């Protein structure tokens, strides 16, 4: 068996590299809307069964607290499912007529409940969850994603008012993209996290650099650690690699050597 070695006291366990995602309560996931049904959205979360996001489990525009009505149900596509255009690049894989019917939006959510043999119930009752756009979506094996305390990271600003968001989902999907900074007094302006403003060339290159670094870690079967990903992407600048050159074997060897050094120093502390 080939996998990742885990140790708990005197117990050694090998976690296979290629596994099917099994959702558990509290897991952060990224899913794509596949259907808008009566009172809920169906999401593909790379699991055996689809995830259900009920209308009662999302925040209404303006974070209004009230019971959902028939009018809210009719306007479900305006929350998740409405086609979001971007001038540069987006997390969507294609723009087809099927998208205009209110499907294929990318959403970050949390598993509210999951039962064996039943669909997974999701919720987005938090400002950090919502629609994801203007970025890159990387798919890796879920075995490389550990359960950590924080799955949402904001890398330092590249241009004024914009940060690079790094979403590490337990179902093996990683989103790297731009997210505008919103004032606390104007929460309703960015409820879903979607934006349609154009991204600068510098910011696009920065997103590509981080995304390619993640792909290198996946090729080398290394656990995804956002702090190390950030450090390696910064090292790629110091080493003189362009974003497209990060996927070369030369950079992969440097990453593997640096990764071993970091782990060795951490174990000796």
JOTA-V51921 format. One record per residue. N is the residue number from 1. SS is DSSP state (H for helix, E for strand, - for the rest). Layout:
BEGIN
n->N ss->SS
n->N ss->SS
END
This chain:
BEGIN
n->1 ss->-
n->2 ss->-
n->3 ss->E
n->4 ss->E
n->5 ss->E
n->6 ss->E
n->7 ss->E
n->8 ss->E
n->9 ss->-
n->10 ss->-
n->11 ss->E
n->12 ss->E
n->13 ss->E
n->14 ss->E
n->15 ss->E
n->16 ss->E
n->17 ss->-
n->18 ss->-
n->19 ss->-
n->20 ss->-
n->21 ss->E
n->22 ss->-
n->23 ss->-
n->24 ss->-
n->25 ss->-
n->26 ss->-
n->27 ss->-
n->28 ss->E
n->29 ss->E
n->30 ss->E
n->31 ss->E
n->32 ss->E
n->33 ss->E
n->34 ss->E
n->35 ss->E
n->36 ss->E
n->37 ss->E
n->38 ss->-
n->39 ss->-
n->40 ss->E
n->41 ss->E
n->42 ss->E
n->43 ss->E
n->44 ss->E
n->45 ss->-
n->46 ss->-
n->47 ss->E
n->48 ss->-
n->49 ss->-
n->50 ss->-
n->51 ss->E
n->52 ss->E
n->53 ss->E
n->54 ss->E
n->55 ss->H
n->56 ss->H
n->57 ss->H
n->58 ss->-
n->59 ss->-
n->60 ss->-
n->61 ss->H
n->62 ss->H
n->63 ss->H
n->64 ss->-
n->65 ss->-
n->66 ss->-
n->67 ss->-
n->68 ss->-
n->69 ss->-
n->70 ss->H
n->71 ss->H
n->72 ss->H
n->73 ss->H
n->74 ss->H
n->75 ss->-
n->76 ss->H
n->77 ss->H
n->78 ss->H
n->79 ss->H
n->80 ss->-
n->81 ss->-
n->82 ss->-
n->83 ss->-
n->84 ss->-
n->85 ss->-
n->86 ss->-
n->87 ss->-
n->88 ss->-
n->89 ss->-
n->90 ss->-
n->91 ss->-
n->92 ss->-
n->93 ss->-
n->94 ss->-
n->95 ss->-
n->96 ss->-
n->97 ss->-
n->98 ss->-
n->99 ss->H
n->100 ss->H
n->101 ss->H
n->102 ss->-
n->103 ss->-
n->104 ss->-
n->105 ss->-
n->106 ss->E
n->107 ss->E
n->108 ss->E
n->109 ss->E
n->110 ss->E
n->111 ss->E
n->112 ss->E
n->113 ss->E
n->114 ss->-
n->115 ss->-
n->116 ss->-
n->117 ss->-
n->118 ss->-
n->119 ss->-
n->120 ss->E
n->121 ss->E
n->122 ss->E
n->123 ss->E
n->124 ss->-
n->125 ss->-
n->126 ss->-
n->127 ss->-
n->128 ss->-
n->129 ss->-
n->130 ss->E
n->131 ss->E
n->132 ss->E
n->133 ss->-
n->134 ss->-
n->135 ss->E
n->136 ss->E
n->137 ss->E
n->138 ss->E
n->139 ss->E
n->140 ss->-
n->141 ss->-
n->142 ss->H
n->143 ss->H
n->144 ss->H
n->145 ss->-
n->146 ss->-
n->147 ss->-
n->148 ss->-
n->149 ss->-
n->150 ss->-
n->151 ss->-
n->152 ss->E
n->153 ss->E
n->154 ss->E
n->155 ss->E
n->156 ss->E
n->157 ss->E
n->158 ss->E
n->159 ss->E
n->160 ss->-
n->161 ss->-
n->162 ss->E
n->163 ss->E
n->164 ss->E
n->165 ss->E
n->166 ss->E
n->167 ss->E
n->168 ss->E
n->169 ss->-
n->170 ss->-
n->171 ss->-
n->172 ss->-
n->173 ss->E
n->174 ss->E
n->175 ss->E
n->176 ss->E
n->177 ss->E
n->178 ss->E
n->179 ss->E
n->180 ss->E
n->181 ss->-
n->182 ss->-
n->183 ss->-
n->184 ss->H
n->185 ss->H
n->186 ss->H
n->187 ss->H
n->188 ss->H
n->189 ss->H
n->190 ss->H
n->191 ss->-
n->192 ss->-
n->193 ss->-
n->194 ss->-
n->195 ss->-
n->196 ss->-
n->197 ss->-
n->198 ss->-
n->199 ss->-
n->200 ss->-
n->201 ss->H
n->202 ss->H
n->203 ss->H
n->204 ss->H
n->205 ss->H
n->206 ss->H
n->207 ss->H
n->208 ss->H
n->209 ss->H
n->210 ss->H
n->211 ss->H
n->212 ss->H
n->213 ss->H
n->214 ss->H
n->215 ss->H
n->216 ss->H
n->217 ss->H
n->218 ss->H
n->219 ss->H
n->220 ss->-
n->221 ss->-
n->222 ss->-
n->223 ss->-
n->224 ss->-
n->225 ss->-
n->226 ss->H
n->227 ss->H
n->228 ss->H
n->229 ss->H
n->230 ss->H
n->231 ss->H
n->232 ss->H
n->233 ss->H
n->234 ss->H
n->235 ss->H
n->236 ss->H
n->237 ss->H
n->238 ss->H
n->239 ss->-
n->240 ss->-
n->241 ss->-
n->242 ss->-
n->243 ss->H
n->244 ss->H
n->245 ss->H
n->246 ss->H
n->247 ss->H
n->248 ss->-
n->249 ss->H
n->250 ss->H
n->251 ss->H
n->252 ss->H
n->253 ss->H
n->254 ss->H
n->255 ss->H
n->256 ss->H
n->257 ss->H
n->258 ss->H
n->259 ss->H
n->260 ss->H
n->261 ss->H
n->262 ss->H
n->263 ss->H
n->264 ss->H
n->265 ss->H
n->266 ss->H
n->267 ss->H
n->268 ss->-
n->269 ss->-
END
